[in-house]
Amino acid sequence: MSKAQAVTLSIEAIRKEMVRLSLWEASPPSQEALSSQQPFCIDTLEFTQWLQWILIPRLEALLKTKIPLPDSSAIHPYAEEALKSRTENAQLIAQIQQLDRALSGDTNG
């Protein structure tokens, strides 16, 4: 499986899991909130909002335009911290770890 295919599958799995957990939002946050300069927009967005409205669209744009994807990713540690309060988030955390692996070129993990 190619890196692009692995990333695409990871994005789809994250989206499905967020919908299942009722974390997928119908309306975007304000433009001001989306324009934060802080990592993960930590000052203006919840982690799941950052996933939905920042990371996923950026990765999909790279995939669509065939611009090279990042060579590595380390979102999983922050996801664990941000989502640890609810045990039902375990599968979402695992899907984010899989996205990190896919972006890092480990399509077997």
C-alpha positions as CSV (number, residue, x, y, z in Angstrom):
1,M,0.0,0.0,0.0
2,S,1.3,3.4,-0.9
3,K,1.8,6.2,1.7
4,A,-1.0,8.2,0.1
5,Q,-3.4,5.2,0.3
6,A,-2.5,4.6,3.9
7,V,-3.0,8.2,4.9
8,T,-6.3,8.3,3.0
9,L,-7.5,5.2,4.9
10,S,-6.4,6.7,8.2
11,I,-8.3,9.9,7.5
12,E,-11.4,8.0,6.6
13,A,-11.1,5.9,9.8
14,I,-10.6,9.0,12.0
15,R,-13.6,10.7,10.3
16,K,-15.9,7.6,10.9
17,E,-14.8,7.3,14.5
18,M,-15.4,11.0,15.2
19,V,-18.9,10.7,13.7
20,R,-19.5,7.6,15.8
21,L,-18.5,9.5,18.9
22,S,-20.6,12.6,17.9
23,L,-17.4,14.7,17.7
24,W,-17.8,15.6,14.0
25,E,-19.3,19.0,13.8
26,A,-21.7,20.3,11.2
27,S,-20.5,23.9,11.3
28,P,-16.9,25.2,11.3
29,P,-15.6,27.4,14.1
30,S,-15.1,31.1,13.5
31,Q,-12.4,32.2,11.0
32,E,-10.7,33.9,13.9
33,A,-10.5,30.6,15.8
34,L,-9.2,28.8,12.7
35,S,-6.5,31.4,12.3
36,S,-4.7,30.8,15.6
37,Q,-0.9,30.7,15.3
38,Q,-0.6,28.3,18.3
39,P,0.3,24.6,17.8
40,F,-3.0,22.6,17.3
41,C,-4.8,26.0,17.7
42,I,-4.7,25.1,21.3
43,D,-5.9,28.6,22.3
44,T,-9.0,28.6,20.2
45,L,-10.1,25.0,19.3
46,E,-10.7,21.7,20.9
47,F,-8.3,19.0,19.6
48,T,-11.1,17.3,17.7
49,Q,-12.0,20.6,16.0
50,W,-8.4,21.0,15.0
51,L,-8.4,17.5,13.5
52,Q,-11.6,18.2,11.6
53,W,-11.1,21.7,10.4
54,I,-7.3,22.1,10.1
55,L,-5.4,18.8,9.8
56,I,-7.8,16.7,7.8
57,P,-8.5,19.4,5.1
58,R,-4.8,20.1,4.8
59,L,-3.9,16.5,4.3
60,E,-6.7,16.0,1.8
61,A,-5.5,19.0,-0.1
62,L,-2.0,17.6,-0.3
63,L,-3.4,14.2,-1.4
64,K,-5.6,15.8,-4.1
65,T,-2.8,18.0,-5.5
66,K,-0.2,15.2,-5.2
67,I,2.0,17.6,-3.2
68,P,4.4,15.4,-1.0
69,L,3.0,14.5,2.4
70,P,5.0,15.2,5.6
71,D,7.8,12.7,6.2
72,S,6.8,12.2,9.8
73,S,4.1,13.0,12.3
74,A,3.8,13.0,16.1
75,I,0.2,13.9,16.7
76,H,-0.6,10.8,18.8
77,P,1.0,11.9,22.1
78,Y,-1.0,15.1,22.1
79,A,-4.1,13.2,21.1
80,E,-3.6,10.9,24.1
81,E,-3.4,13.8,26.4
82,A,-6.3,15.8,24.8
83,L,-8.7,12.8,24.7
84,K,-7.8,10.9,27.8
85,S,-10.8,12.0,29.8
86,R,-13.1,9.6,28.0
87,T,-12.4,5.9,27.7
88,E,-14.6,5.7,24.6
89,N,-11.9,7.7,22.8
90,A,-9.5,4.8,22.8
91,Q,-10.3,3.8,19.2
92,L,-9.9,7.4,18.0
93,I,-6.6,7.7,19.7
94,A,-5.5,4.4,18.0
95,Q,-6.6,5.8,14.6
96,I,-4.6,8.9,15.1
97,Q,-1.5,6.8,16.0
98,Q,-2.1,4.9,12.7
99,L,-2.1,8.2,10.9
100,D,1.2,9.1,12.5
101,R,2.6,5.8,11.3
102,A,1.2,6.3,7.8
103,L,2.7,9.7,7.5
104,S,6.0,8.4,8.8
105,G,6.0,5.8,6.0
106,D,5.2,2.8,8.2
107,T,2.3,1.4,6.2
108,N,2.5,-2.0,8.0
109,G,1.7,-0.9,11.5
